[in-house]
Amino acid sequence: MNAVDSVHHLLGDLPPVLASGAQFPFSKDITYASPTIGCEESVIRSYIRRLIDEDGGEKPNDFKDQNLETNIRISMEIERDEDNTGANLSNGDKQSREEKMEDMLNSSRFLEVFCRKLPPLAVVFIAATTGQGDDPDNMKEFFKMLWSHRQNRTLLSGTKFAVIGLGDSSYQKFNYSAKRLNNLLTLLGANSAVKIGLADDQHDLGPDFVVDSWLEHFWLKMGELYPSPEGLTPIANNVLPPPRYKVTFLSNNGGKNVVTETHLPQSDSAINQFVFDPTKEVTSSNICPSMITKLERVTSSDHFQDVRLVEFDVSNILRKHKPGDVLMIQPQNTDADVKEFLDLIGIDGGKMMEINSSDLKMAVKEIAPCVLEQPCTMYQCAKKYFDIMSVPKRYFFELLSFFATDEDVKERFQEFASAEGQQDLYDYCNRPKRSIVEVLADFPDVTKSVPFEYFFDLIPMLKPRAYSIASSAAMYPGKAQILMAVVNYKTNLKRPRLGVCSNWLKTLNVGDFVNVWIKQGTLKFPTIENSIPNHTGLSHNTRDANNTTEPVLDTDSSVPPVIMIGPGTGCAPFRSYIQEQISLNLTNSPPVLFFGCRNNDKDHFFKEEWQNQSARNQLELYTAFSRDQDDKIYVQHRIRENWRRLWDLIDRRKALIFFAGNAKRVPIDVHEALTFVCESGLGNQNEAALYMKKDLEKRYQTETWA
């Protein structure tokens, strides 16, 4: 269970409250909870039906847009037809009407109309971040839509809201999404029910340190605003919640008997029932099975870090990737880990089963067939769905405590789940990175007593991993390469910690298939199409390295110069951009790359490739090898050494700057080095600080990971 899931769980049943991950009533991702019902988009659809029914099927006065009214009435008809006739509509009619319903839900007019019809609400916004603290994709669209209504300062009057931000203080924009959303909601007339909460993943106790106290204040306020109806009381903490899913074991002939045959399938390719549609866009629900065409180690055999260049055949994907895009990979657990898990829970890997929602009233997300086909074997479920090697969260122990018969064990689990026991939980799980499998092995009696259905509540789903694409579609058509560090490190546990995706991919061979899709990344490189042409011969004033002002004639390409800083595997998206520029013959102003690693002869990725490009004046390359001399030299040192060259590109040529790499100390050091460049160029610290804030930081993009 991730941070968002934890908050959703702790929020529990919200009497007329909307709980959402940076969404609002028209969104498909909305979750409405009450003591009797929990559902998602159907709440909005039902409300739309009631609006029109109350007006006798006529056009409500509030709906001024004829297209909006038509879409609402169509959406009402499809819901009514399906409810009353058992879905007698043809598939074509259903699809057409559903598409119009989606258009209506996404209409910019709909929010204003819908808000005027809504009763007073309390809305909970869970605002996460991505990249260097940037908005997630759904938040970008949501905020853009809300911002378009900023002139209506009473749009959300009567609406109470609460914002909890899930951020990371190591990023430059700490909880930026939550802070900005909180201000905009206030601007539109909504009233904050509780003070904004800013959770920090860098805290020793994680985001829960802030979430716990925030939730305590939240529930007190909700109890004042929305008292429980007479005769209803909150569910006690000692009541076992029902499982989200119902699992039915099947016999080989489709019956409901338990399979007694004992075996561990070596391959599940013959059972795979998901069919990729190459005519549609590749997404998380239409994943492309992509063949590995290259899998080679790019670090020396005696180097401590195993880094692989992995190439995939993506010729079946309609959308061609661009520099900055990422390859999303749906990982699987290794066979060794799967076998260990199945042995622990004592269930045969060959059992066939079906998985369905245990309660139609519960807002349970269906398991995508591209992740786990139905029916499936226990082996497939453990291999493809359960994230058995992840570190368990608080709710894991809260739920596990219901199945502990030993009072000492039960008390220990309850302590781990409490706010007071977070230091103990950190010492047991988070500090050593103890996995779910290892916890289950520590408590075998409890593990064997857990009904299998509850493992879907205990263990999160394997999430896709994002890798920056390290190659250009123009240079390598139909191929996508990634630079993958195989994660393997030690803690105070005897067993090494292994990254799930990288170690699984490491076991595969050329010719094996992996489920992937391509997604737009956070880095936005310049192109001729999105750059402002500059063929007029007009000059502009700028400063030189000595801080004198002079007119400069722009005679270079319309694409601004690019400075890229990529230590380690952070160089991956920059290699894609370099290859793209060379393939399109756009090297009038060669891109500048600062690359850093430990040793020139051990982990200098793409050494010959970059040296050849540099010799042909297709790349301006600066390298830093931290362990090849007594004094450690990093990319930030090379930036400081070459400040005159960089200042010319930054100030006179208006270069764009990109950084990709680890989110710990390096981004701070690089930012300080760029500040030094500006200070040296301007000769004044105050002017440099202002220049960084007002100018350079608008041209500076980062992509980091923990």
C-alpha positions in Angstrom: 0.0 0.0 0.0 1.6 3.3 -1.1 1.2 6.7 0.6 -2.0 7.5 -1.4 -3.5 4.1 -0.6 -2.6 4.7 3.1 -4.4 8.0 3.2 -7.4 6.5 1.4 -7.5 3.6 3.9 -7.1 5.9 6.9 -9.9 8.2 5.6 -12.2 5.2 5.6 -15.9 6.0 5.1 -16.5 9.7 4.5 -20.1 10.7 5.1 -20.9 13.1 2.3 -17.2 13.6 1.5 -15.4 13.2 -1.7 -11.9 11.7 -1.4 -9.8 12.0 -4.5 -6.2 12.0 -5.7 -6.1 15.6 -7.0 -9.5 15.1 -8.8 -13.0 16.5 -8.6 -16.6 15.5 -9.2 -16.4 15.0 -13.0 -13.3 12.8 -12.8 -13.3 9.1 -13.4 -10.8 8.7 -10.5 -13.2 10.2 -7.9 -14.0 8.1 -4.9 -17.3 8.8 -3.0 -17.8 7.0 0.3 -20.7 6.9 2.7 -21.7 4.4 5.4 -23.7 2.4 2.9 -22.2 2.8 -0.6 -18.8 3.3 -2.2 -18.5 3.8 -5.9 -16.6 5.9 -8.4 -17.8 7.5 -11.7 -21.3 6.0 -11.3 -22.0 8.6 -8.5 -21.6 11.4 -11.0 -23.6 9.5 -13.6 -26.4 8.9 -11.1 -26.4 12.5 -10.1 -26.7 13.6 -13.7 -29.7 11.3 -14.1 -31.4 12.8 -11.1 -30.8 16.3 -12.3 -32.6 15.6 -15.6 -35.3 13.4 -14.0 -36.1 16.2 -11.6 -36.7 18.5 -14.5 -39.0 16.0 -16.2 -36.5 15.2 -18.9 -36.5 18.8 -20.0 -33.5 21.1 -20.3 -32.6 22.3 -16.8 -32.3 26.1 -16.6 -28.7 25.9 -15.6 -27.6 24.1 -18.7 -27.1 26.8 -21.4 -24.9 24.8 -23.7 -27.0 22.7 -26.1 -24.2 20.1 -26.7 -23.8 19.7 -22.9 -27.5 19.1 -22.5 -27.5 16.6 -25.3 -24.6 14.7 -23.8 -26.2 14.6 -20.4 -29.4 13.2 -21.8 -27.6 10.6 -23.8 -25.7 9.5 -20.8 -28.9 9.3 -18.8 -30.4 7.1 -21.5 -27.6 4.6 -21.7 -27.6 4.2 -17.9 -31.4 3.8 -17.8 -31.3 1.3 -20.7 -28.7 -0.8 -19.1 -30.4 -0.7 -15.7 -33.9 -1.5 -16.9 -33.3 -3.8 -19.9 -30.1 -5.7 -19.0 -27.9 -3.8 -21.4 -29.9 -4.4 -24.6 -28.1 -1.6 -26.4 -25.8 -2.7 -29.2 -22.1 -2.4 -28.6 -21.8 0.3 -31.2 -24.5 2.4 -29.5 -23.0 1.8 -26.1 -19.6 2.9 -27.3 -21.0 6.0 -29.1 -23.0 7.1 -26.0 -20.1 6.3 -23.6 -17.8 8.5 -25.7 -20.3 11.3 -25.6 -20.6 10.9 -21.8 -16.8 11.1 -21.5 -16.8 14.3 -23.6 -19.4 15.8 -21.3 -17.5 14.8 -18.1 -14.4 16.5 -19.5 -16.3 19.6 -20.7 -15.0 22.9 -19.3 -18.6 24.0 -18.9 -19.5 20.9 -16.9 -17.6 21.9 -13.7 -19.4 25.3 -13.4 -22.8 23.7 -14.0 -22.2 20.8 -11.8 -20.9 22.9 -8.9 -24.1 25.0 -8.9 -26.2 21.9 -8.7 -24.2 20.2 -6.0 -25.2 20.3 -2.3 -22.6 21.6 0.1 -19.6 19.2 0.1 -16.4 18.5 1.8 -13.7 17.5 -0.6 -10.4 15.7 0.3 -7.6 16.3 -2.1 -4.6 13.9 -1.9 -1.9 15.7 -4.0 1.2 13.7 -4.8 4.1 14.8 -6.9 6.3 13.4 -9.7 9.7 14.2 -11.2 11.4 16.9 -9.2 8.2 17.7 -7.2 6.1 18.4 -10.3 2.4 17.9 -10.9 1.3 14.4 -11.9 -0.4 14.1 -15.3 -4.0 14.1 -13.9 -3.2 17.1 -11.6 -1.9 19.1 -14.6 -5.2 18.7 -16.5 -7.3 19.3 -13.3 -5.4 22.4 -12.3 -5.5 23.8 -15.8 -9.3 23.3 -15.9 -9.8 25.0 -12.5 -7.5 27.8 -13.4 -9.6 28.6 -16.5 -12.4 29.5 -14.0 -10.3 31.8 -11.9 -12.4 34.8 -12.7 -15.4 33.2 -10.9 -14.4 33.8 -7.3 -17.6 32.2 -6.0 -17.5 29.0 -8.1 -16.8 26.8 -5.1 -18.6 28.8 -2.4 -20.2 26.5 0.1 -17.6 23.8 -0.5 -15.3 22.8 2.2 -12.0 21.2 1.4 -8.9 19.6 2.9 -5.6 19.1 1.1 -2.9 16.6 2.2 0.3 16.8 0.2 2.6 13.8 -0.3 6.0 15.2 -1.1 9.7 14.8 -0.7 11.9 17.5 0.7 14.9 16.4 -1.3 13.1 17.8 -4.4 13.3 21.5 -5.3 9.5 21.8 -5.4 8.5 20.3 -2.0 4.7 19.7 -2.1 4.4 22.3 -4.8 1.2 20.7 -6.2 -0.6 20.7 -2.8 0.4 24.3 -2.0 -0.7 25.6 -5.3 -4.0 23.6 -5.3 -4.8 24.9 -1.8 -4.3 28.5 -2.9 -6.4 28.0 -6.0 -9.3 26.4 -4.2 -9.4 29.3 -1.8 -9.3 31.8 -4.7 -12.4 30.1 -6.1 -14.4 30.6 -2.9 -13.9 27.2 -1.2 -13.3 27.1 2.5 -10.5 25.1 4.1 -11.8 22.7 6.7 -8.4 21.9 8.1 -4.9 23.3 7.6 -3.0 21.9 4.7 -0.8 18.9 5.5 2.6 18.6 3.9 3.9 15.1 4.3 7.6 14.4 3.7 8.9 11.1 2.4 12.4 12.0 3.6 11.3 12.0 7.3 12.6 9.0 9.2 9.1 7.9 9.8 8.0 8.7 6.3 4.9 10.7 5.3 2.9 9.1 8.2 4.6 11.5 10.6 2.5 14.3 9.2 -0.5 12.3 7.9 -1.3 10.9 11.4 -1.7 14.3 13.1 -3.4 15.7 10.0 -6.0 12.9 9.9 -6.7 13.4 13.6 -7.6 17.0 13.1 -9.5 16.2 9.9 -11.8 13.6 11.6 -12.5 16.0 14.5 -13.6 18.6 12.0 -15.7 16.2 9.9 -17.4 15.0 13.1 -18.5 18.6 13.8 -19.6 19.3 10.2 -21.2 15.9 9.4 -22.4 14.0 12.5 -23.1 10.4 12.0 -26.8 9.7 11.2 -28.9 8.6 14.2 -28.4 4.9 14.8 -25.1 4.6 12.9 -21.7 4.5 14.6 -18.2 4.3 13.1 -16.9 0.8 12.5 -14.7 -0.2 15.5 -11.0 -0.7 14.9 -11.2 -4.3 16.2 -13.7 -5.3 13.4 -12.1 -7.2 10.5 -12.9 -5.5 7.2 -14.2 -7.7 4.4 -11.7 -8.6 1.6 -11.8 -6.5 -1.5 -11.8 -9.6 -3.8 -13.5 -13.0 -3.8 -11.3 -15.8 -5.1 -12.8 -19.0 -6.5 -10.5 -21.9 -7.2 -11.4 -23.9 -10.3 -10.8 -27.5 -11.3 -9.4 -28.3 -14.7 -12.9 -28.8 -16.2 -14.0 -25.4 -14.9 -15.7 -26.6 -11.7 -15.4 -24.9 -8.4 -13.2 -27.6 -6.8 -9.7 -27.1 -5.5 -7.0 -28.4 -7.8 -5.0 -31.2 -6.1 -2.3 -31.5 -8.7 1.0 -30.2 -7.3 3.4 -28.5 -9.8 5.0 -25.2 -10.4 4.5 -24.1 -14.1 7.7 -23.3 -15.8 6.1 -21.0 -18.4 2.7 -19.4 -18.5 2.9 -18.1 -22.1 0.3 -20.7 -23.3 -2.3 -19.4 -20.8 -1.9 -15.7 -21.6 -5.3 -14.5 -22.6 -4.5 -10.8 -23.0 -4.5 -9.7 -26.7 -2.5 -6.6 -27.6 -4.3 -4.3 -30.1 -1.6 -2.7 -32.3 -4.2 -0.4 -33.9 -4.7 1.5 -30.6 -2.5 3.7 -28.6 -0.2 1.8 -26.2 -1.2 2.5 -22.6 -1.2 0.8 -19.2 -4.4 -1.1 -20.3 -3.1 -1.9 -23.8 0.5 -3.1 -23.1 2.7 -4.2 -26.0 4.6 -7.5 -25.6 8.0 -6.4 -26.8 10.9 -8.7 -27.7 14.3 -8.1 -26.2 16.8 -7.7 -29.0 19.9 -6.7 -27.0 20.9 -7.3 -23.4 24.5 -6.4 -22.8 26.6 -5.3 -19.8 28.2 -1.9 -20.3 30.3 -1.8 -17.2 33.5 -3.8 -16.8 33.2 -7.3 -15.3 35.3 -6.2 -12.2 33.2 -3.1 -11.5 30.9 -3.4 -8.5 27.9 -2.0 -10.4 26.2 -4.1 -13.1 24.7 -1.8 -15.7 22.9 -3.2 -18.8 22.0 -1.7 -22.1 18.6 -3.4 -22.9 17.0 -3.0 -26.3 13.4 -3.7 -27.1 11.6 -4.1 -30.4 8.8 -1.5 -30.3 7.9 -1.6 -34.0 4.3 -2.6 -33.1 3.8 0.6 -31.1 2.1 3.3 -33.2 3.6 6.3 -31.2 7.2 6.8 -31.9 9.2 7.9 -28.9 10.9 11.3 -28.7 13.9 12.3 -26.6 12.8 12.6 -22.9 10.2 9.8 -23.2 10.2 6.9 -20.9 9.7 3.2 -21.4 7.2 1.8 -18.9 7.9 -1.9 -18.0 5.5 -4.1 -16.2 7.8 -6.2 -14.0 7.5 -9.7 -12.7 9.0 -11.5 -9.7 11.8 -14.0 -10.2 10.9 -17.7 -10.1 12.9 -18.1 -6.9 11.0 -15.5 -5.0 7.7 -16.8 -6.3 8.5 -20.3 -5.1 9.5 -19.0 -1.7 6.2 -17.1 -1.3 4.1 -20.1 -2.4 5.9 -22.4 0.0 5.2 -19.9 2.8 1.5 -19.6 2.3 1.3 -23.4 1.5 -0.7 -23.1 -1.7 0.0 -25.1 -4.9 1.2 -22.9 -7.7 -0.9 -24.9 -10.2 -4.3 -24.0 -8.7 -6.5 -22.2 -11.2 -8.7 -19.4 -9.9 -11.0 -16.5 -10.7 -10.8 -13.1 -9.0 -13.8 -10.9 -8.6 -15.0 -8.0 -6.4 -16.3 -9.4 -3.2 -19.0 -6.7 -3.0 -20.5 -4.9 -5.9 -21.1 -1.8 -3.7 -17.4 -1.5 -3.0 -15.2 0.8 -5.1 -12.7 -2.0 -6.1 -10.5 -1.4 -9.1 -10.7 -4.3 -11.6 -7.4 -6.2 -12.2 -6.3 -5.3 -15.7 -6.1 -8.4 -17.9 -2.8 -7.2 -19.4 -1.4 -7.5 -15.9 -3.1 -10.7 -14.7 -5.3 -12.7 -17.0 -8.4 -14.5 -15.8 -8.7 -17.3 -14.9 -5.1 -17.6 -13.7 -2.9 -19.9 -11.7 -1.6 -19.2 -8.3 1.9 -19.1 -9.9 0.8 -16.4 -12.3 -0.7 -14.4 -9.6 2.4 -14.5 -7.5 4.6 -13.9 -10.5 2.8 -11.0 -12.1 0.5 -9.4 -9.6 1.8 -9.5 -6.0 4.6 -7.2 -5.1 6.0 -9.7 -2.6 9.4 -8.1 -2.4 8.2 -4.7 -1.4 8.6 -3.3 2.1 5.3 -3.6 4.0 3.5 -0.5 5.3 1.5 0.1 8.4 -1.8 -1.3 7.1 -0.1 -4.6 6.3 0.5 -5.1 10.1 -2.9 -3.7 11.0 -4.7 -6.3 8.9 -2.2 -9.1 9.7 -3.0 -8.6 13.4 -6.5 -10.0 12.9 -5.0 -13.4 12.0 -2.5 -13.6 14.9 -3.6 -16.0 17.7 -0.6 -15.3 19.9 -1.4 -12.2 21.9 2.3 -11.0 22.0 2.4 -11.2 18.2 -0.9 -9.5 17.8 0.2 -6.7 20.1 3.4 -6.3 18.2 1.5 -6.0 14.9 -0.9 -3.4 16.4 2.1 -1.5 17.7 3.6 -1.4 14.2 0.3 0.0 12.9 0.0 2.7 15.5 1.4 6.2 15.4 3.4 5.5 18.5 5.1 2.5 17.0 6.5 4.0 13.9 10.1 4.1 15.2 9.9 0.3 15.9 8.4 -0.3 12.4 11.1 1.8 10.9 13.8 -0.2 12.7 12.2 -3.6 11.7 11.1 -2.9 8.1 12.2 0.4 6.6 15.8 0.7 7.8 16.9 -2.8 6.7 14.4 -2.8 3.7 12.8 -6.0 5.0 10.4 -7.5 2.3 6.9 -8.8 2.7 8.2 -12.4 2.0 10.7 -12.0 4.8 8.1 -10.7 7.3 5.8 -13.6 6.4 8.7 -16.0 7.0 9.3 -14.4 10.4 5.7 -15.3 11.4 4.9 -18.6 9.7 1.9 -19.5 12.0 0.2 -16.2 11.2 1.0 -16.5 7.5 -0.6 -20.0 7.2 -3.8 -18.7 8.9 -4.4 -15.9 6.5 -7.4 -16.6 4.1 -6.0 -16.3 0.6 -8.5 -13.6 -0.4 -6.9 -11.2 2.2 -3.5 -11.4 0.4 -5.0 -9.0 -2.1 -5.4 -6.5 0.7 -2.1 -7.3 2.4 0.2 -7.2 -0.7 0.2 -4.3 -3.2 0.1 -4.8 -6.9 3.4 -4.8 -8.8 3.7 -1.3 -10.2 5.3 -0.5 -13.6 8.8 0.8 -13.6 9.8 3.8 -15.7 13.1 3.9 -17.6 14.3 6.9 -19.6 14.7 5.9 -23.2 18.4 6.1 -24.2 18.1 5.9 -27.9 16.5 7.8 -30.8 13.7 6.5 -32.9 15.3 8.3 -35.8 18.6 6.5 -35.4 17.2 3.2 -34.4 13.8 2.8 -36.0 11.5 0.4 -34.3 13.9 0.0 -31.3 14.0 1.5 -27.8 17.0 1.2 -25.6 17.3 1.7 -21.8 20.3 2.0 -19.5 19.5 -0.2 -16.5 21.4 -0.4 -13.3 20.9 -3.8 -11.7 19.9 -3.0 -8.1 21.8 -5.1 -5.6 22.9 -3.7 -2.2 23.4 -4.8 1.4 21.7 -3.8 4.7 22.1 -5.3 8.1 20.1 -8.3 6.9 22.1 -11.3 5.6 20.2 -11.4 2.3 21.1 -8.8 -0.3 18.4 -6.3 -1.4 17.6 -6.9 -5.0 15.6 -4.6 -7.3 12.5 -6.5 -8.6 12.5 -5.2 -12.2 16.2 -5.0 -12.9 17.0 -8.4 -11.4 14.1 -10.0 -13.3 15.2 -8.5 -16.6 18.7 -9.7 -15.9 17.5 -13.3 -15.9 15.9 -12.9 -19.4 17.5 -13.6 -22.7 17.4 -12.0 -26.2 14.2 -13.2 -27.8 12.1 -13.1 -24.6 9.1 -10.8 -24.4 8.4 -8.1 -21.9 5.2 -6.0 -21.6 5.9 -2.3 -22.2 4.4 1.0 -23.2 5.8 4.4 -23.9 5.0 7.5 -21.9 5.9 11.1 -22.2 8.6 12.0 -19.7 9.1 15.1 -17.6 12.0 16.4 -19.8 10.9 18.6 -22.7 13.7 19.0 -25.2 13.6 21.8 -27.8 12.7 21.0 -31.4 12.3 23.1 -34.5 8.6 22.9 -34.2 8.4 24.2 -30.6 11.2 26.7 -30.9 10.7 30.3 -32.0 12.3 30.8 -35.5 15.0 33.4 -35.5 15.8 34.1 -39.2 15.1 37.8 -39.1 18.6 38.9 -38.5 17.5 41.0 -35.6 19.9 41.5 -32.8 19.4 41.7 -29.0 21.4 43.0 -26.1 23.2 40.6 -23.8 26.2 40.4 -21.5 29.6 38.8 -22.2 31.7 37.1 -19.6 33.1 40.4 -18.4 29.5 41.7 -17.7 29.6 44.2 -20.5 26.5 44.7 -22.7 26.8 44.3 -26.5 24.5 43.6 -29.4 24.6 40.0 -30.7 23.4 38.8 -34.0 21.7 35.4 -33.8 22.9 33.4 -36.8 22.7 29.9 -35.4 19.8 27.4 -35.6 16.4 28.3 -34.3 16.8 25.6 -31.8 18.4 27.0 -28.6 21.7 25.4 -27.4 21.2 22.6 -24.9 23.4 21.9 -21.9 22.9 18.4 -20.4 24.2 17.2 -17.0 23.9 13.4 -16.6 26.0 11.6 -14.0 25.8 7.8 -14.2 22.6 6.4 -15.8 21.2 9.9 -15.8 22.8 10.3 -19.2 20.2 8.0 -20.8 17.7 10.7 -22.0 20.6 12.8 -23.2 22.0 10.1 -25.4 18.5 9.9 -27.0 18.6 13.7 -27.7 22.1 13.6 -29.1 21.3 10.8 -31.5 18.1 12.6 -32.6 20.0 15.8 -33.4 22.6 13.9 -35.3 20.1 11.8 -37.3 18.1 14.9 -38.2 21.4 16.8 -39.1 20.7 19.5 -36.4 24.2 19.9 -35.1 25.0 23.5 -36.1 25.1 24.1 -32.3 26.3 20.8 -30.9 24.6 19.8 -27.6 26.8 20.1 -24.5 27.1 17.0 -22.2 28.6 16.8 -18.8 28.9 13.2 -17.9 30.3 11.8 -14.6 31.1 8.3 -13.4 33.7 6.6 -11.1 36.3 5.3 -13.6 37.1 6.0 -17.2 37.8 2.3 -17.9 35.0 0.8 -15.8 31.7 2.6 -16.1 32.2 5.2 -18.8 29.0 4.3 -20.8 29.1 4.9 -24.6 32.7 6.0 -24.4 33.7 5.3 -28.0 30.3 6.6 -29.3 30.6 9.9 -27.6 34.3 10.4 -28.4 33.6 9.8 -32.1 30.7 12.3 -32.0 32.9 14.8 -30.2 35.6 14.4 -32.9 33.1 15.1 -35.6 31.9 18.2 -33.8 28.5 16.7 -33.1 28.9 16.8 -29.4 30.6 19.0 -26.9 31.7 16.6 -24.2 33.0 17.2 -20.6 33.7 14.2 -18.4 34.4 13.8 -14.7 35.8 10.5 -13.2 35.5 10.7 -9.4 37.9 7.7 -8.6 40.7 8.1 -11.1 42.7 10.5 -9.0 43.2 11.2 -5.3 40.8 14.2 -5.3 37.3 13.3 -6.3 36.1 15.2 -9.3 32.4 15.4 -10.1 30.3 17.1 -12.8 29.8 20.1 -10.6 33.5 20.7 -10.6 33.6 20.6 -14.4 30.8 23.1 -14.5 32.7 25.5 -12.4 35.9 25.0 -14.4 34.1 25.9 -17.6 32.0 28.8 -16.4 33.0 31.2 -19.2 31.9 28.8 -21.9 28.7 28.0 -20.0 27.9 31.7 -19.3 28.2 32.5 -23.0 25.7 29.7 -23.8 23.4 30.6 -20.9 23.2 34.3 -21.1 24.0 35.2 -24.7 22.6 32.2 -26.4 19.7 31.5 -24.0 20.6 27.8 -23.6 18.3 25.3 -22.0 19.7 23.3 -19.2 18.8 19.7 -18.2 19.8 17.5 -15.3 19.0 13.9 -14.8 20.2 11.7 -12.0 20.0 10.6 -8.4 17.8 12.9 -6.2 20.1 13.0 -3.2 23.0 15.5 -3.1 23.9 15.9 -6.7 21.0 18.2 -7.8 21.9 20.6 -5.0 25.6 20.6 -6.0 24.7 21.2 -9.6 22.4 24.0 -8.8 25.1 25.6 -6.7 27.6 25.2 -9.5 25.2 26.9 -12.0 24.7 29.7 -9.4 28.5 30.1 -9.4 28.5 30.4 -13.2 26.0 33.2 -13.0 27.9 34.9 -10.1 31.1 34.7 -12.2 29.4 36.0 -15.3 27.6 38.9 -13.6 30.2 39.7 -10.9 27.5 40.2 -8.3 25.9 37.6 -5.9 22.6 39.5 -5.6 22.2 39.9 -9.3 23.1 36.3 -9.8 20.5 35.1 -7.4 17.9 37.2 -9.1 19.0 36.0 -12.5 18.7 32.4 -11.4 15.2 32.9 -10.0 13.8 35.1 -12.7 15.5 33.7 -15.8 17.7 30.6 -15.6 15.4 28.4 -13.5 12.7 28.8 -16.1 15.1 27.2 -18.6 16.3 24.5 -16.2 14.6 21.1 -16.2 15.4 18.2 -13.9 14.5 14.5 -13.8 15.5 12.8 -10.6 14.8 9.6 -8.7 15.5 8.4 -5.2 
